[in-house]
Each structure stands twice: as structure tokens, then as C-alpha cells.
Amino acid sequence: MATQRSRRLRKKLHIDEFQELGFSVAWRFPDGTSEAEIDAAVDALINEVIDPAGLAFDGSGYLQWEGLICLQQTGKCTDEHRELVRKWLEDRQYADVKVTELFDVWWD
């Protein structure tokens, strides 16, 4: 039986039209990569891919990086967003590039 919820409650629960889809990403820098090179690469990822596409990235690492990507605004990432990030990372020949399927960032 479907539960009827008010718009306010749907927004607070991040469901229905307020659902947010995102994806996880992981990659590895080559051994011996300096901190300056890592900082520059992550800055470039944010400046060239994340910000222009209206995405947000929350991640960390040193040689091995992983994080969550979602939209800056309430909404749903698409497969095009996933492929944009994957292509950028693979074009720079980083190792072990993994991009997950889309999932609900609040409930999965």
C-alpha cells in the first residue's frame, strides 16, 4: 500500500521528486607521484569536469583515491555524468579507474 506524504516530508526524506542520485569513483595514481602532482590532478578534475558539469565531489586519498559524486543542486546524476568522469580519468591513464552505477545518495 502506497503511503501518501506531503511535499515537505518528501523533501525532508529526499524521496520521489527530491531523490538524489550519484555515483562512487575510485582511481590510483602511479607509484612515485608527488603530492604536488596529485594536488594539481585533483584540482584539474574539479576545474575541468566537476564544476563545469554542475557536480560536487567528496573524496580523499593519496595515491589511491575514492569518493562520491553527486549534483551541486538537488537532482539526479546521469550516465553521461558517469562517462564524463570515467573518460577524464582514463584519458590521463590513471590505474584501477572504477565508476559505480547510479545509486540513491541518501538511502543506498
C-alpha positions, 0 to 999 in steps of 0.5 A: 500500500502506497503511503501518501506524504506531503511535499515537505516530508518528501523533501525532508526524506529526499524521496520521489521528486527530491531523490538524489542520485550519484555515483562512487569513483575510485582511481590510483595514481602511479607509484612515485607521484608527488603530492604536488602532482596529485594536488594539481590532478585533483584540482584539474578534475574539479576545474575541468569536469566537476564544476563545469558539469554542475557536480560536487565531489567528496573524496580523499586519498593519496595515491589511491583515491575514492569518493562520491559524486553527486549534483551541486543542486538537488537532482539526479546524476546521469550516465553521461555524468558517469562517462564524463568522469570515467573518460577524464580519468582514463584519458590521463591513464590513471590505474584501477579507474572504477565508476559505480552505477547510479545509486540513491545518495541518501538511502543506498 
